[in-house]
Amino acid sequence: MSINATATTVGTTATQIISVENFSAGSKDGRVTYEILNNGLQTIWIGGTSGVTSANGSPLPAGGARTLDLRLGAVVYAISAAAGQDVRILEVR
């Protein structure tokens, strides 16, 4: 198992925060687990397309975390009503 941590910034334009492009040799079921932590001060909304908005995305409040089990080809986008939101991603393979 390996864990990779990254940080990114989410603002008022949809930003791709996860892209599942390949799997490690140890991935048995074809999934990769991600934890998204909203380390910013404002809610972000996440979704599977660049068209994610506050109206159609899944809200992740400031300080909140979400765990996703994703397969090859999956992407996750995020957007916020305020610029400069700090988002942390843990990838567990």
Order of alpha helices (4+ residues) and beta strands (2+ residues): beta-beta-beta-beta-beta-beta-beta-beta
